[in-house]
Amino acid sequence: YASPYDGTDPGTSPCVHSAHPILDQGQPTLHDTVGRPVGYVQLVRSVACATVWARVILRSSSAARLKGDIALITMVRPGDNAKAVYPLQLRGGTVGFGNMLSDSQSCVVAQVAITTGKGGQAGPETVTGCR
């Protein structure tokens, strides 16, 4: 199951050059700490590296309000229970992403929840389909 890319940043790897959103996954809604919709989660896959990661896309109207909060992104590979956790610090931008996991021998799912900046209250978790 494991890959040398597991848990690494796609932005600093060659994987990003062959990456495309997984279109048949839908765009599950992401909610803030009080349950308001603030954006969505999208899975991205690199064919060359056989890896998947989560992209968080915030509505521009929500991005500034969430500045200082954290989108806790947990990638999970059910085949061996491997996890790659990334606390994405929200800085007012509309797009961010987590770390990669290989999907060559098992599907991968993303779990994302917005939490307050100091690890306080968490919003409802958004879970993607398994890819």
C-alpha positions as CSV (number, residue, x, y, z in Angstrom):
1,Y,0.0,0.0,0.0
2,A,2.7,2.5,1.0
3,S,4.3,4.9,-1.3
4,P,7.4,7.2,-0.9
5,Y,4.9,10.1,-1.4
6,D,2.6,9.1,1.5
7,G,2.2,12.1,3.8
8,T,4.1,14.5,1.6
9,D,3.2,17.9,0.2
10,P,2.0,17.6,-3.4
11,G,3.1,21.2,-4.1
12,T,6.8,20.3,-3.5
13,S,6.7,17.0,-5.4
14,P,6.6,16.1,-9.1
15,C,3.1,14.7,-8.6
16,V,1.5,18.1,-9.0
17,H,2.3,18.2,-12.7
18,S,0.1,15.2,-13.5
19,A,-2.7,16.1,-11.1
20,H,-6.4,16.6,-12.0
21,P,-9.5,16.8,-9.9
22,I,-11.5,13.6,-9.7
23,L,-14.6,14.7,-11.4
24,D,-17.0,11.8,-10.5
25,Q,-16.4,12.5,-6.7
26,G,-18.8,15.4,-6.4
27,Q,-18.0,18.4,-4.2
28,P,-19.1,17.7,-0.6
29,T,-20.0,20.8,1.3
30,L,-17.6,22.1,3.9
31,H,-19.1,23.8,7.0
32,D,-17.7,26.3,9.6
33,T,-17.8,25.7,13.4
34,V,-21.4,26.7,13.6
35,G,-22.5,24.6,10.6
36,R,-22.8,27.3,7.9
37,P,-21.7,26.2,4.4
38,V,-18.4,27.9,3.6
39,G,-17.1,25.9,0.6
40,Y,-16.4,22.4,-0.6
41,V,-13.8,19.6,-0.6
42,Q,-12.5,18.1,-3.8
43,L,-10.2,15.1,-4.3
44,V,-7.2,15.6,-6.7
45,R,-5.3,12.6,-8.2
46,S,-1.8,12.3,-9.7
47,V,-1.8,9.5,-12.3
48,A,2.0,9.6,-12.5
49,C,2.5,9.1,-8.7
50,A,-0.7,7.1,-8.0
51,T,-1.6,9.5,-5.2
52,V,-4.7,11.4,-4.0
53,W,-5.0,14.5,-1.9
54,A,-7.8,16.9,-0.8
55,R,-8.3,20.4,-2.0
56,V,-10.3,22.8,0.1
57,I,-12.1,25.5,-1.8
58,L,-13.7,28.3,0.2
59,R,-16.3,30.8,-0.9
60,S,-14.7,34.2,-1.2
61,S,-17.4,35.6,1.1
62,S,-16.3,33.1,3.8
63,A,-12.5,33.1,3.4
64,A,-11.8,36.4,5.2
65,R,-14.1,35.4,8.1
66,L,-12.3,32.1,8.6
67,K,-8.9,33.7,8.7
68,G,-7.0,32.2,11.7
69,D,-9.1,29.1,11.7
70,I,-7.8,25.7,10.6
71,A,-9.1,23.2,8.1
72,L,-8.0,19.9,9.6
73,I,-7.5,17.6,6.6
74,T,-7.1,13.9,7.2
75,M,-6.5,11.6,4.3
76,V,-7.3,7.9,5.1
77,R,-6.5,4.8,3.2
78,P,-8.9,2.1,4.5
79,G,-6.9,-0.8,3.1
80,D,-4.1,-0.4,5.7
81,N,-5.6,2.4,7.9
82,A,-2.8,4.7,6.9
83,K,-3.5,8.4,7.6
84,A,-1.9,11.7,6.5
85,V,-3.1,14.6,8.7
86,Y,-2.5,18.2,7.7
87,P,-3.7,21.2,9.7
88,L,-4.3,23.8,6.9
89,Q,-3.9,27.3,8.4
90,L,-6.6,29.5,6.8
91,R,-5.1,32.9,5.9
92,G,-7.9,34.5,3.9
93,G,-7.3,32.7,0.6
94,T,-9.9,30.5,-1.1
95,V,-7.8,27.4,-2.0
96,G,-5.6,25.1,0.1
97,F,-4.7,21.4,0.1
98,G,-3.5,18.6,2.3
99,N,-0.9,15.9,2.0
100,M,-0.9,12.9,-0.3
101,L,-1.7,9.2,0.1
102,S,-1.2,6.5,-2.5
103,D,-4.3,4.9,-4.0
104,S,-2.6,2.3,-6.1
105,Q,-3.8,-0.7,-3.9
106,S,-6.7,0.8,-1.9
107,C,-9.1,3.7,-2.2
108,V,-8.5,6.9,-0.3
109,V,-11.0,9.2,1.5
110,A,-10.6,12.7,2.8
111,Q,-12.1,13.9,6.1
112,V,-12.1,17.7,6.6
113,A,-13.3,19.8,9.5
114,I,-12.9,23.5,10.2
115,T,-11.7,24.2,13.8
116,T,-11.1,27.4,15.6
117,G,-7.5,28.7,15.5
118,K,-6.4,27.4,18.9
119,G,-7.9,23.9,18.5
120,G,-11.3,24.9,20.0
121,Q,-14.7,24.1,18.6
122,A,-14.8,22.0,15.4
123,G,-17.5,22.2,12.7
124,P,-19.1,19.1,11.2
125,E,-16.8,16.8,9.3
126,T,-17.0,16.7,5.5
127,V,-16.1,13.3,4.1
128,T,-15.5,12.5,0.4
129,G,-16.3,9.3,-1.3
130,C,-13.6,6.7,-1.5
131,R,-11.4,6.9,-4.6
